Each structure stands twice: as C-alpha cells, then as structure tokens.
Amino acid sequence: MKRAVYVNCDGLCTDWISPERTPVLAALSARGLRCAEHRAIFPSVTRASAAAVATGCRPIRHGLHGNRMGLLEDGRIVVRDAGPPDFRGHMRKALGRTLRVPTMAERVAKHGGFVAYSNVSPGAAYFLDPDEHGEVRHRAGSNGPGGLAVPTLPVKAGLEGDIAMAGLFCDEVLREKPRAISVMWFGDPDLTMHNAPIGSPTHMAALRQIDDLVGKVAATVDALRAKGEDILLLVGSDHGHETITKGVNVTAWLDENGFGALREGGQLAFATQGTAALLYAIGEAERVVPEVIAKLKSASWVGEIAMGAELERLGIAPEGGLVVGISLARSPEPNDFGVSGQRWAAYNGSEFKGLGFGQHGGWGPDETRPFLIVDHPAGKPARETERTSLIDIAPTILTFLGLPTDGMEGKPLAWG
Ligand SMILES: [Zn+2]
C-alpha cells in the first residue's frame, strides 16, 4: 500500500531553515523538492490553515473563516473561537455543516484511512477531519471513524508534548498501524514564538528541537522505505510569525467611534485573527459600513483593507456577514534580535498579552511564508520556484495515492 505522511511544524517561517539552525530540514530540502515560494492562506492562522491542508481549498471554499469567526445566531453576529472542542457544534447549528467541502479523511475513508496526531488547539486538530471520517488524536479528546472512541492523546501542550507525540506517532502510526494518510501537527515552534522574541535563544532552541523531531520521523520513514514501503513524506508549516509591538482593542475602537449600539445589538463585530481582523456587519449595520471603512482607513493600527472582490482574491468570501478583512499596520524596524518588522495585533475585550513576541494572521511578509518540502526516493533534488500554497498539499497526496482531486482549489506538485 502506498502511503503519505505530512508533518506540520507550526509557525515556522521558511527563512529560519539553514544547515546551522535546522540541519535536518536543510538536509531534507537538499534531497527533496523545496517549494521556494510557498505561501500561507488568509487569515494566516492555524485553524483555517488546518482546514486548508485537509481540503485543498481556501476559506472561500471550505468555509472556516479563521481562528475566530462570526456566526449568525438568532439574528445576531456572535463571534466564536474555533479553538475549543464545542465550536463545531455551534458551527453546525448556525450553518448546518462544518466544512463545506470534503477532507482528505473523507476521501480516503474507504482507501486506506486517515489519522492525525495534533498538539495545537482542539479546533485546529478537529478541523483536519471535523466530521470524523478518520482518526484524530488530541489531548482534549480523540475520535476514530464514525465517532468511535479512541484513547486521548497522552501529551501536554508544549515542546515536551511534541517530543512525546513524535515518539507515539512513529511507533503507533508509522510502524504499527499505517494508514493511507497520516498527519502529525507539532505545536512548536509556534507556541514558543507566541511567548518569546523572534530570533531569541528560546526561539532558536525550540526550532532545533522540532528539527530533531522531524529527523526522527524522517529516519523512521527511511527505515520503512528500506523494507520496501512506498511512502511520500511532506514536511511543512502553516504560516510564519512577526513581532508585535502594539495592540488595539477593536471592541473599544468600535465604541469610541460611535458604533457601540450596533455592536451591542449584535449587528457589527470584529473577529480578531492576531495581526488581522475580520469585520462582520448585518441588518442595520450594513448602512454604516462605508463610514466604518472611512474611519478604519485613518486608524494608525490599520495596514491594508480588503473587501468584496479583493477579499475573494485573498481566498475568503464576503458571506455570512463578513464585509472587510484587515491586515494590521507594520513598520520595518528590527526587534532586539535583528529581525525586522513590527506589527500591531488586534484583541477583543480581554487583556492584551504578548508584546515583543511573535504573532500572525495577516498578509505581512514573514507571516505568509511557511515552508514545504516534498520527499520521495523517486524524486530528484529540486526547487519549485512557482507559487505554491497550503492548498497544494492535499492534491499532491491524493494524486500520489491514485485518487481524484475533484473540487480542490490546489494543484498537485510535480516532485518526481
Ligand atoms: Zn499555526
């Protein structure tokens, strides 16, 4: 049986890969196909990215707007966090569905099966397979095909958990119970970068640790290949990070600009996405959208604004009340470790954390450049210089498995 393995190193921008910092990833790059112009989706956040990896489609087609999303509930826009385990229930109630398009898990349910081990938020794990066609293992709860009970993943959030998860994935999945598609999604270096300056020794140590874990997976795959197994290995990330130096409370901003009543009435709301924000307007609020946009254009925290066809070009549909996407302002000054770029980040009501640390979500230059390496013994060392993105992963895997890719936005990568 052919099988494909995808390993996601959350938050790892392609610029950090080098023989000194990440010897394993550098060596894999040198022997496989390195996608030199790989890009994130918008918003460049983990939950919508997991859905993009799973479906081969951007939010415009898969329907999950970001890490947080406005849902129409009883005539009000309710912004909900897609991270907690119960979000899928709210999404089904509001929209009658989770994702609008099939996942890889659904497509291989009768062709060898799907399994994912994930150490990010529950939502980012479950959106790899939200309707339970395969197996998803996470510390907050796990499921097998059809909602079958399987053991919870016995790992904690953080690097120690990533180390434990990699060991379990190599033993339980790769060696003992292979499936047509297996995914492992590390929480680092993303988690460390949200809590330490970019380029700091703490960041570098996390990078090195994740690189070492990728080495364990690659060695396991190589050993299985030596026994005659045909395995396609993809290693990549979902987005990069940029330094945040200022925060804006977008709820307070609406109130200060005279839109408090519409906000309280559930007609106008922001769904924050780190260095991006999505604005929703319904009912009475639709008529004030031009006024809100005019005020946004003069706000110091706003970088670029997209609406209508421009939103669609970014891969997200102006639907369900979504009217505006914002990438927050950036200035080029370096941080204390010489990494250029300082950003605003959006928050919504609660206290702002993480100044001086990494964040992502918008369409800034570093947060939108994850990496992707495709490795197979039949492939030659190569660099793909055409633009690729997260949505090319699923069609590449399905094409390798000999399965159709109908309905996907992405294109299979030519690695052979
Ligand atoms: Zn992520």
Boltz pocket constraint, residues with backbone or C-beta under 6 A from the ligand:
constraints:
  - pocket:
      binder: B
      contacts: [[A, 10], [A, 11], [A, 45], [A, 46], [A, 49], [A, 190], [A, 238], [A, 239]]
      max_distance: 6.0
